[in-house]
């Protein structure tokens, strides 16, 4: 009698456990869940890529300083010496070189 009760209880518990596990896996495989997982992975990859780019930039700056020291070049911020970026004229302004104006 106790043996049957034990196995009945063990079987019922295994059935409940298996049902819960299958339902959990089915919820993970819904399109919404898969899309959310993909978005999370993409965001995580973006953060890793940004961190890598920042590390590369810091390494480049450090190496540039090392080269400047080795060559005896005085380091300075070159960004201040660059000219302002050229911006095209706003739409609607007259451009003497606009070939489509006559057509």
N, C-alpha and C positions, 0 to 999 in steps of 0.2 A: 504494500500500500504506500509506504513512504517513498519507495523507489519510483513508483509511477508519478507521485506528486512532485518529486524532485525533477524528473525528466519533463513533465508537463510544464513546470515553472521555468525550467531552463529553456525549453523550446519557445515558450511565450516571450521570454526576455530576449532571446535571439531574434525572434520575429519583429519585436518592437524596435530593437537596435538596428536591424537590417532595413526596416521601413524608414526609420528616421534618417539613416545614412543615404538611402536612395533619394528620398525627398530633398535632402540638403544638396546632393549632387545635381538633381534636376533643376533646383533653383539657381545653381551656379551656371547652368548651361542655357538659361533663358537669354534671348537676344539683348535685353536691357542690361543684364548682369555682365554679359560678354563685352558689351560696348563700354560699360563703366570700367571693367578691368583693363580694356585696351587703352582707355583714356588715362587711367592711373599709370599704366606702364609708359605711355608717351610722355606724360608730365615728368615722371621719374627720369626717363632717358634725357629729357630736355635739361633737367637740373644737373645731371651728370655731365652732359656736354658743355653746359655753361661753366661748371666748375673746372673742367678740363681746359677750356679756352682761357679762363682766368689764370690757371696755372701756367699755361704756355706763354701768355702775355707777360706774367711776372718773371718767368725764366728768360724771356727775350730781353726784358729791361735790365735784368741782372747781368746777362751776358754782354749787353751793349755797354754797360758801365765798366765791366771788366776789360773789354776791348779798348774803351776810351782811356782807361787808366794805363793799360799796357802800351798804347800808342802815344800817350801824353796829350791826348785831346781833351780840352776843357769841355765838360758836359754842360749842356744847356737845354732848355726846353724849346724844341724846334716847332712846336705847335703855334707859338706866338708869331713866328716869322712867316707862316704860310699865308698866302693871299686869301681873301674871302672867296667862298665858292661862287662860281658863276651861276646865276639863276636865270632861266628863260623868262622872257617877257610874259606878263599876264595875258590870258585869253582876251580877245577883243581889242587889243591895242594894234595900232597900225605897224606893220613890219614891211620895210621897203623891199625885202627879199622874199616875200611871200608869193610864190608863183600861182597859188590857187586863188588869189584875190580877184584876178580878172575873169575867172571862169564861173 
